[in-house]
């Protein structure tokens, strides 16, 4: 027998009520939390925003705002978490595709309308013809097929009406235009350009601008006008204007026979122009001949007259009477030229030595000038300009001589003191200096004498004449300037000694004549390695490995290196230019300086002397510069026969290097001043090739 389960004790009512209230509170709290979580969920928010965007896009599509549709839906379709369901996504895709098609159609329509408007405007303004109107109508029709815009349709209708009206008018105007063209052509045939112009204006108002008949008449009228202008200019003597008008008319005229006549007239005009030009050139030569004769360059004046005659003869032009008159006048003046030159020289000599001159001598010279002027005036009377110019010069010379005579008379009356007489004797000694080759020592000696004279009492007190004091001052200034030149020629002891050489016109061993600088300077010895070291240190130029700054001649340098050195040597340390410019000598300058005292090939004569044993100038070793006493010419230039050969430049070709002078490896036949060897670029870089500098003063360069 199973015992019955125990019966639980009965709960009281208040307890059951409390438990029920607690359970109800728990349910309420749980539901509120779930609702809050749901309301805060991003999925629920995105779903709401997507639906709103889709609705707005549909409204924009209905209103034709296609850009707004794309702006709203493109981001949603690209966002995979946009919470659009399948149906909403399909609707959105449909809206986007429709918007894109609509925008493409709108762009096409805008382009068609814009192009049609442009063509219609050109047709309306008369710039283009009926083809432009047809193309404009086609574009309007295409645009209307895509979008029936009322404004576009209105433009289409207006243009079509205009085209129809123009076609009707053209059929009526064509006959009048043809009649106007015919009348213009008949007027041109008659040569009535004014009537042709009137009929052409009438045709322009009727016919379209591109009508071939109209263009032909316009070209013909233009050509006929130019032809008339050219003929009028030729009649007025304006040959360049006539030629320009006919050259412009020739290609314009449609009639080949007229063009042929125009070309014939042009050939005649060109011939006349060439003759006028040659006549002008001849007149210029005659004017130059007058100027040369006034400068007493009579031979040059004769050459210019001959040139003028040759020019006129070649051109087939009759020479003017002035040509023969000027030739005769110049010949007559040239016959008296020597007498005139002697009188001028005599006057200059008297002016230089007026203290020892006689008054009567100066008076006689003034009379000689006047007599010469009278004879010259008679012989050149046919050429008034030349006669007037030359006689005026002679009259001025006569006045100079008369003034000199007066001054000599005053000087002769002056009582000279013993101090002034001693001063004048010293001055006379200085004035009698003979011209000689200049050296630094000579410049210093003469400058010292002049400075002593400047300090003399007669100079300081003013007893000496103004002319004497001016002469002393000019000489002092001259030799001070010469001292500066010599200092620039050899600015430091390492630089080679420079020797002055007088140039001018010389004849080379080859027999050719050359014009050299009147004075130039050439180094007594070749450029040394020690001097090159000074250049490399000053400019930062790299030296070859193992380079030693000795008194041996510089070798193994290129032509361009030497040019750079010469440019550096021609400037002072502060960069300002020296009074002289250094460069390589031309081969003729080198040869002229290297000759013996009477132009011989060697310093001692024309034949090679076998003195090289013991000196090693030729077929031996290279020694320091100036080592060979016999290898020295009368100018003081050394190492011309041996040691190293020297770079020069060809006459007329500064970039062509020519080797001159023998070297330690030369044969005896390759050592004289006449030996030369042109080099190719780069061959000058040799152990047997050196550099001898030349300098010219910048004032005479």
C-alpha positions in Angstrom: 0.0 0.0 0.0 1.5 3.4 -1.2 1.2 6.3 1.0 -0.5 9.4 -0.5 1.7 12.5 -1.4 1.9 15.1 1.1 -0.3 18.1 0.4 1.7 21.4 0.1 0.7 24.1 2.5 -1.8 26.7 1.3 -0.2 30.0 0.4 -1.7 33.1 1.6 -3.4 35.6 -0.8 -1.0 38.5 -0.3 1.9 36.3 -1.3 0.2 35.2 -4.6 -0.6 38.9 -5.4 3.0 40.0 -4.9 4.3 37.2 -7.2 1.8 38.2 -9.9 2.8 41.8 -9.8 6.5 40.9 -10.1 5.9 38.7 -13.1 3.9 41.5 -14.9 6.7 44.0 -14.2 9.2 41.6 -15.7 7.2 41.3 -19.0 6.8 45.0 -19.3 10.5 45.8 -18.9 11.5 43.0 -21.4 9.1 44.4 -24.0 10.3 48.0 -23.6 13.9 46.9 -24.1 13.1 44.9 -27.2 11.2 47.9 -28.7 14.1 50.3 -28.0 16.6 48.0 -29.6 14.3 47.7 -32.7 13.9 51.4 -33.0 17.6 52.0 -32.8 18.5 49.3 -35.4 20.4 50.7 -38.6 18.7 48.3 -40.9 15.4 49.7 -40.0 16.8 53.3 -40.7 18.4 52.4 -44.0 15.2 50.8 -45.2 13.3 54.0 -44.4 15.8 56.3 -46.2 16.0 54.0 -49.3 12.3 54.0 -49.7 12.2 57.8 -49.4 15.0 58.2 -51.9 13.2 55.9 -54.4 10.0 57.8 -54.0 11.7 61.2 -54.6 13.5 59.8 -57.6 10.2 58.7 -59.2 8.8 62.2 -58.6 12.0 63.7 -60.2 11.7 61.4 -63.2 8.1 62.4 -63.7 9.1 66.1 -63.6 12.0 65.5 -66.0 14.8 66.1 -63.4 17.0 63.3 -64.7 20.2 64.6 -63.1 18.5 64.5 -59.7 17.4 60.9 -60.3 21.0 59.8 -61.0 22.2 61.8 -58.0 19.7 60.0 -55.7 19.8 56.4 -57.0 23.4 55.8 -58.0 24.7 55.7 -54.4 21.8 53.3 -53.4 22.5 50.9 -56.2 26.2 50.8 -55.5 25.5 50.2 -51.7 24.9 46.5 -51.2 23.5 47.3 -47.7 20.9 49.8 -48.9 18.0 47.4 -47.7 16.3 47.7 -51.1 14.2 44.6 -51.8 14.3 43.0 -55.2 11.3 44.9 -56.5 12.6 48.3 -55.3 16.0 47.6 -56.8 14.5 46.8 -60.2 12.4 49.9 -60.0 15.6 51.9 -59.2 17.5 50.3 -62.1 14.7 51.1 -64.5 14.6 54.8 -63.3 18.5 55.2 -63.7 18.5 53.7 -67.2 15.6 55.9 -68.3 17.4 59.0 -66.8 20.6 58.2 -68.7 18.8 57.7 -72.0 16.9 61.0 -71.5 20.2 62.9 -70.7 21.9 61.4 -73.8 19.0 62.4 -76.0 19.0 65.9 -74.5 22.7 66.3 -75.2 22.3 65.1 -78.8 19.3 67.4 -79.3 21.4 70.4 -77.9 24.2 69.7 -80.3 21.9 69.3 -83.3 20.1 72.5 -82.5 23.4 74.4 -81.9 24.8 73.3 -85.3 21.5 74.0 -87.0 21.4 77.5 -85.5 25.0 78.2 -86.7 24.2 77.0 -90.3 21.0 79.0 -90.4 22.8 82.2 -89.2 25.5 81.8 -91.9 22.7 81.3 -94.5 20.8 84.3 -93.2 23.9 86.5 -93.2 24.8 85.5 -96.7 28.1 83.9 -95.6 27.0 80.4 -96.9 24.6 79.3 -99.6 21.6 77.1 -99.9 23.5 73.9 -98.9 24.0 75.4 -95.4 20.2 76.0 -95.1 19.4 72.4 -96.2 21.8 71.0 -93.6 20.3 73.2 -90.9 16.8 72.0 -91.8 17.9 68.3 -91.6 19.4 68.9 -88.1 16.2 70.6 -86.9 14.2 67.7 -88.1 16.4 65.2 -86.4 16.2 67.1 -83.1 12.4 67.3 -83.4 12.3 63.5 -83.9 14.0 63.1 -80.6 12.2 65.8 -78.6 9.3 67.9 -79.8 10.5 71.2 -78.4 8.1 74.1 -79.5 11.0 76.6 -79.7 13.0 74.3 -82.0 9.9 73.8 -84.2 9.4 77.5 -84.5 13.0 78.0 -85.7 12.6 75.2 -88.2 9.4 76.7 -89.6 11.0 80.2 -89.9 14.1 78.9 -91.7 12.0 76.8 -94.1 9.8 79.8 -94.9 13.0 81.9 -95.6 14.5 79.2 -97.9 11.2 79.0 -99.9 11.1 82.7 -100.2 14.7 82.9 -101.4 14.2 80.2 -104.0 11.2 82.1 -105.4 13.2 85.4 -105.4 16.3 83.8 -107.0 14.4 82.6 -110.0 13.3 86.2 -110.7 16.8 87.7 -109.9 18.8 85.4 -112.0 17.8 87.1 -115.3 18.5 90.6 -113.9 21.9 89.4 -112.5 22.9 87.9 -115.9 22.0 91.2 -117.6 24.1 93.2 -115.1 27.0 90.9 -115.6 26.7 91.2 -119.4 26.6 95.0 -119.2 29.7 95.0 -116.9 31.6 92.8 -119.4 30.6 95.1 -122.3 31.8 98.2 -120.3 35.1 96.5 -119.6 35.6 95.8 -123.3 35.0 99.5 -124.0 37.5 100.4 -121.3 34.8 102.3 -119.3 35.8 101.2 -115.8 33.3 103.6 -114.1 30.3 102.0 -116.0 31.7 98.5 -115.3 31.8 99.4 -111.6 28.1 100.5 -111.6 26.9 97.3 -113.3 29.1 95.3 -111.0 27.4 96.9 -108.0 24.0 96.1 -109.4 25.0 92.5 -110.0 26.3 92.2 -106.4 22.9 93.2 -105.1 21.2 90.5 -107.1 23.6 87.5 -107.3 24.9 85.5 -104.4 28.4 86.2 -103.2 29.9 83.0 -104.6 28.7 83.4 -108.2 31.5 82.5 -110.6 30.5 85.1 -113.1 30.5 87.8 -110.4 33.9 86.8 -109.2 35.3 86.8 -112.7 34.0 90.3 -113.4 35.4 91.5 -110.0 38.9 90.1 -110.8 38.9 91.6 -114.3 37.8 95.0 -113.0 40.5 94.8 -110.3 43.2 93.9 -112.8 42.1 96.7 -115.3 42.3 99.2 -112.5 45.7 98.1 -111.4 46.8 98.2 -115.1 45.6 101.8 -115.4 47.4 102.7 -112.1 50.6 101.1 -113.3 50.6 102.9 -116.6 49.8 106.2 -114.8 52.7 105.7 -112.4 55.1 104.9 -115.3 54.0 108.1 -117.0 54.7 110.0 -113.8 58.2 108.4 -113.6 57.4 106.3 -110.5 58.8 103.0 -111.8 58.6 101.0 -108.6 54.9 101.8 -108.1 54.2 101.0 -111.8 55.9 97.6 -111.5 54.1 96.8 -108.2 50.7 97.5 -109.8 51.4 95.5 -112.9 52.8 92.6 -111.0 49.6 92.5 -108.9 47.4 92.8 -112.1 49.1 90.1 -114.1 47.8 87.0 -112.2 44.3 88.6 -111.7 43.4 89.2 -115.4 41.5 86.2 -116.9 42.4 87.1 -120.5 45.7 85.4 -121.4 46.3 87.9 -124.2 46.1 90.8 -121.7 48.3 88.9 -119.3 50.9 88.5 -122.0 50.8 92.3 -122.7 51.2 93.0 -119.0 54.2 90.7 -118.8 55.8 92.5 -121.8 55.3 95.8 -120.0 56.8 94.4 -116.8 59.9 93.3 -118.7 60.3 96.8 -120.0 59.7 98.3 -116.6 62.3 96.0 -115.0 64.8 97.1 -117.6 64.1 100.7 -117.0 64.4 100.2 -113.2 67.7 98.4 -113.5 69.0 101.3 -115.6 67.8 103.8 -113.1 69.5 101.8 -110.3 72.7 101.7 -112.2 72.5 105.4 -112.9 72.0 106.0 -109.2 75.0 103.8 -108.3 77.2 105.7 -110.8 76.1 109.0 -109.3 77.0 107.7 -105.9 80.5 106.7 -107.2 80.9 110.2 -108.6 80.0 111.7 -105.2 82.5 109.4 -103.5 85.1 110.4 -106.1 84.5 114.1 -105.1 85.0 113.2 -101.4 88.2 111.3 -102.1 89.5 114.2 -104.2 88.7 116.6 -101.4 90.8 114.4 -99.1 93.5 114.5 -101.8 93.2 110.8 -102.4 93.4 111.4 -106.1 94.2 107.8 -107.2 91.2 106.5 -105.3 89.1 109.3 -106.9 90.2 108.2 -110.3 89.3 104.6 -109.6 85.8 105.7 -108.5 85.2 107.7 -111.7 86.3 104.7 -113.7 83.9 102.5 -111.8 81.0 105.0 -112.5 81.9 104.9 -116.2 82.0 101.1 -116.3 78.6 100.9 -114.5 76.9 103.2 -117.0 78.5 101.4 -120.0 77.3 98.0 -118.7 73.8 99.3 -118.2 73.8 100.9 -121.7 73.2 104.3 -120.2 74.6 107.5 -121.8 77.1 109.0 -119.3 76.2 112.4 -117.9 78.4 115.4 -118.8 79.5 115.6 -115.2 81.5 112.4 -115.5 83.9 113.7 -118.1 84.2 117.0 -116.2 85.0 115.4 -112.9 87.5 113.0 -114.5 89.4 116.0 -116.1 89.2 118.0 -112.9 90.6 115.1 -110.8 93.4 114.6 -113.3 94.3 118.2 -113.1 94.3 118.3 -109.3 96.4 115.2 -109.2 99.1 116.9 -111.3 99.4 119.6 -108.7 99.1 117.1 -105.8 102.8 116.5 -105.3 103.5 120.3 -105.2 100.7 120.7 -102.6 102.0 117.8 -100.5 105.6 119.3 -100.4 104.2 122.7 -99.4 102.1 121.1 -96.6 105.2 119.2 -95.3 107.3 122.4 -95.4 104.6 124.2 -93.4 104.4 121.4 -90.8 108.2 121.5 -90.5 108.2 125.3 -89.9 105.4 124.9 -87.3 107.4 122.2 -85.4 110.6 124.3 -85.4 109.2 127.9 -85.5 111.9 129.2 -83.1 114.6 128.5 -85.6 112.5 129.4 -88.7 112.7 132.6 -90.7 109.7 134.9 -91.1 110.4 135.4 -94.8 110.3 131.7 -95.4 106.8 131.5 -93.9 105.6 134.5 -95.9 106.9 133.0 -99.1 105.1 129.7 -98.3 101.8 131.6 -97.8 102.2 133.1 -101.3 103.0 129.7 -102.8 99.7 128.3 -101.4 97.7 131.2 -102.9 99.4 130.8 -106.3 98.7 127.1 -106.2 95.0 127.8 -105.4 94.7 130.1 -108.4 96.2 127.6 -110.8 94.0 124.8 -109.4 90.9 126.9 -109.8 91.6 127.5 -113.5 92.3 123.8 -114.2 89.2 122.5 -112.3 86.8 125.2 -113.3 84.5 122.8 -115.2 83.8 121.0 -111.8 82.6 123.8 -109.6 82.1 121.7 -106.5 85.6 120.2 -106.6 87.3 123.5 -107.5 85.5 125.3 -104.6 86.5 122.6 -102.1 90.2 122.4 -103.1 90.8 126.1 -103.4 89.2 126.6 -99.9 91.7 124.2 -98.5 94.6 126.0 -100.1 93.3 129.3 -98.8 93.2 128.0 -95.3 96.8 126.7 -95.7 97.9 130.2 -96.9 96.3 131.7 -93.8 98.1 129.2 -91.5 101.4 130.1 -93.1 100.6 133.9 -92.7 99.8 133.4 -89.0 103.0 131.3 -88.5 105.0 134.2 -90.1 103.4 136.6 -87.6 104.2 134.3 -84.7 107.8 133.8 -85.8 108.2 137.6 -86.0 107.0 137.9 -82.4 109.3 135.2 -81.2 112.3 136.8 -82.9 111.6 140.0 -81.0 111.5 138.3 -77.7 114.6 138.7 -75.5 115.5 135.3 -74.2 117.2 135.0 -70.9 120.0 132.5 -70.4 117.7 130.2 -68.4 115.2 130.1 -71.3 118.0 129.5 -73.8 119.3 126.5 -71.8 115.7 125.3 -71.5 115.2 125.6 -75.2 118.5 123.8 -76.0 117.4 120.9 -73.8 114.0 121.0 -75.5 115.6 121.0 -78.9 117.6 117.9 -78.0 114.5 116.1 -76.9 112.6 117.2 -80.1 115.5 115.7 -82.2 114.8 112.2 -80.8 115.0 109.7 -83.6 112.3 107.0 -84.1 113.6 103.6 -83.0 112.3 100.3 -81.8 110.8 100.9 -78.4 111.9 99.1 -75.3 110.9 99.5 -71.6 114.3 101.0 -70.9 114.0 103.5 -73.7 110.5 104.6 -72.5 111.8 105.1 -68.9 114.8 107.1 -70.2 112.8 109.5 -72.3 110.1 109.9 -69.6 112.8 110.8 -67.1 114.2 113.5 -69.4 110.7 115.0 -70.0 109.8 115.0 -66.3 113.0 116.9 -65.6 112.1 119.4 -68.3 108.6 119.8 -66.7 110.3 120.7 -63.4 112.6 123.3 -65.0 112.0 126.9 -64.0 111.3 128.1 -67.5 108.4 125.6 -67.7 107.1 126.3 -64.2 107.3 130.1 -64.5 105.7 130.3 -67.9 108.7 131.7 -69.7 108.5 128.8 -72.2 105.9 129.3 -74.9 102.5 127.7 -74.6 103.3 125.6 -77.6 106.5 124.2 -76.1 104.8 123.5 -72.8 102.0 121.7 -74.6 104.5 119.6 -76.6 106.2 118.6 -73.3 102.9 117.7 -71.7 101.8 115.7 -74.7 105.1 113.8 -74.7 104.9 113.1 -71.0 101.3 111.8 -71.4 102.5 109.7 -74.3 105.4 108.0 -72.5 103.3 107.5 -69.3 100.8 105.6 -71.5 103.7 103.7 -73.1 105.0 102.7 -69.7 101.6 101.3 -68.8 101.5 99.4 -72.1 104.9 97.8 -71.3 103.7 96.9 -67.8 100.7 95.1 -69.3 103.0 93.4 -71.7 105.1 91.9 -68.9 103.1 92.1 -65.6 105.4 89.8 -63.6 109.0 88.4 -63.9 107.8 84.9 -64.9 106.2 86.3 -68.1 108.4 86.3 -71.2 110.1 89.5 -72.3 108.2 91.1 -75.2 110.0 92.6 -78.1 108.5 95.4 -80.3 108.3 94.6 -84.0 107.4 97.0 -86.8 105.0 95.5 -89.3 103.2 97.1 -92.2 103.3 95.6 -95.7 105.7 92.7 -95.9 106.6 90.0 -98.4 106.7 86.4 -97.2 109.2 83.8 -98.3 106.4 82.5 -100.6 106.4 85.8 -102.5 102.9 86.8 -101.3 102.4 90.3 -99.8 100.6 90.8 -96.4 99.5 93.8 -94.4 100.6 93.3 -90.7 99.8 95.5 -87.8 102.0 98.6 -87.9 103.5 97.7 -84.5 103.1 94.4 -82.6 105.0 92.6 -79.8 106.3 89.1 -79.8 107.8 87.1 -76.9 111.6 86.8 -76.9 111.4 83.2 -75.7 108.8 80.5 -75.6 106.2 80.3 -72.9 107.6 78.4 -69.9 106.1 75.8 -67.6 106.6 78.1 -64.6 104.4 80.8 -66.3 101.8 78.1 -67.0 101.8 77.2 -63.3 100.9 80.8 -62.5 97.9 80.6 -64.9 96.7 77.2 -63.6 96.8 78.4 -60.0 95.0 81.7 -60.8 92.2 80.0 -62.8 91.9 76.5 -61.2 92.9 74.9 -64.5 94.0 71.2 -63.9 97.6 70.3 -64.6 98.8 67.0 -66.1 100.1 64.5 -63.5 103.7 65.1 -62.6 103.8 68.7 -64.0 106.8 70.7 -62.7 107.0 74.5 -63.0 110.5 74.9 -64.6 112.0 77.2 -67.1 111.6 74.6 -69.8 109.3 75.5 -72.7 105.7 74.6 -72.2 104.6 71.6 -74.4 101.7 69.1 -74.6 99.0 71.8 -74.6 96.2 72.1 -77.1 95.3 75.1 -79.3 92.1 75.7 -77.2 94.2 75.7 -74.0 96.5 78.3 -75.4 93.5 80.4 -76.5 92.1 80.3 -73.0 95.4 81.3 -71.6 95.6 84.3 -74.0 92.2 85.5 -72.9 93.3 85.2 -69.2 96.6 87.0 -69.9 94.7 89.8 -71.7 92.9 90.8 -68.5 94.2 92.2 -65.2 93.5 90.3 -61.9 90.4 92.5 -61.3 89.0 91.4 -64.7 89.4 94.7 -66.5 91.1 94.5 -70.0 94.8 95.2 -70.3 96.0 97.8 -72.9 97.2 94.9 -75.0 95.5 91.7 -76.2 97.6 88.5 -76.3 97.1 85.8 -79.0 99.1 83.4 -81.1 101.0 85.0 -84.0 99.9 84.4 -87.6 102.5 82.5 -89.5 103.4 85.7 -91.4 103.8 87.7 -88.2 106.1 84.9 -86.8 108.1 84.7 -90.0 108.6 88.5 -90.2 109.8 88.6 -86.6 112.0 85.5 -86.9 114.1 86.6 -90.0 117.6 87.7 -89.8 118.7 91.4 -90.0 118.4 91.5 -93.8 115.5 89.1 -94.1 117.6 85.9 -93.9 116.2 82.4 -93.1 118.4 82.1 -90.0 119.5 84.6 -87.4 123.1 84.4 -88.8 122.3 84.1 -92.6 120.6 82.1 -95.2 122.6 78.8 -94.8 122.4 76.3 -92.0 125.5 76.3 -89.8 126.4 73.0 -88.1 126.8 74.5 -84.7 124.3 72.2 -83.0 126.9 69.9 -81.4 127.3 71.1 -77.9 124.1 73.3 -78.0 121.6 70.5 -78.8 119.2 73.0 -80.5 118.5 70.6 -83.3 118.7 66.8 -83.3 119.3 66.8 -79.5 117.4 67.4 -76.3 115.0 70.1 -75.2 116.6 72.6 -72.8 115.3 75.6 -70.8 114.4 78.6 -72.9 117.2 80.9 -74.0 119.9 78.3 -73.6 121.4 78.6 -77.1 123.3 81.9 -77.6 123.7 81.5 -81.4 120.0 80.9 -81.8 119.1 84.6 -81.3 118.3 87.1 -84.0 118.9 90.9 -84.2 115.5 91.6 -82.5 116.5 89.6 -79.5 114.2 86.6 -80.3 115.7 83.3 -79.1 115.0 79.6 -79.8 113.8 80.2 -83.4 115.8 77.4 -85.0 115.7 74.7 -82.4 114.4 73.6 -78.9 110.6 73.3 -79.7 108.6 74.3 -82.7 105.9 76.9 -82.2 102.1 77.1 -82.9 100.9 79.9 -85.3 97.7 80.4 -87.2 97.2 80.5 -90.9 96.5 83.9 -92.5 92.8 84.3 -93.1 92.0 81.1 -91.2 92.5 81.7 -87.4 91.5 78.1 -86.6 94.1 76.5 -88.9 97.3 75.7 -86.9 100.6 76.0 -88.7 103.8 74.8 -87.1 106.8 77.2 -87.5 110.5 77.0 -86.4 112.6 73.9 -85.8 112.8 71.7 -82.7 115.2 69.3 -81.0 114.1 66.5 -83.3 114.1 68.5 -86.6 116.1 67.8 -89.6 118.4 70.7 -90.7 116.1 71.3 -93.7 113.1 71.9 -91.4 114.6 74.7 -89.2 114.6 78.0 -91.1 112.2 80.9 -90.8 110.6 79.8 -94.1 109.8 76.2 -92.9 106.1 75.6 -92.2 103.9 72.6 -91.5 100.1 72.8 -91.3 98.6 70.6 -88.6 95.3 68.8 -88.1 93.4 69.6 -84.9 94.9 67.7 -82.0 98.3 67.2 -83.6 99.6 70.3 -81.9 99.6 68.4 -78.5 103.2 67.2 -78.8 106.3 67.1 -76.7 108.1 69.1 -79.5 105.5 71.9 -80.0 105.4 75.0 -77.8 104.0 78.5 -77.7 105.4 82.0 -78.5 103.0 84.8 -77.5 102.1 87.8 -79.6 100.4 91.0 -78.4 98.8 94.0 -80.1 97.7 97.2 -78.5 93.9 97.4 -78.2 93.9 101.0 -79.5 95.3 99.7 -82.8 94.0 96.2 -82.8 
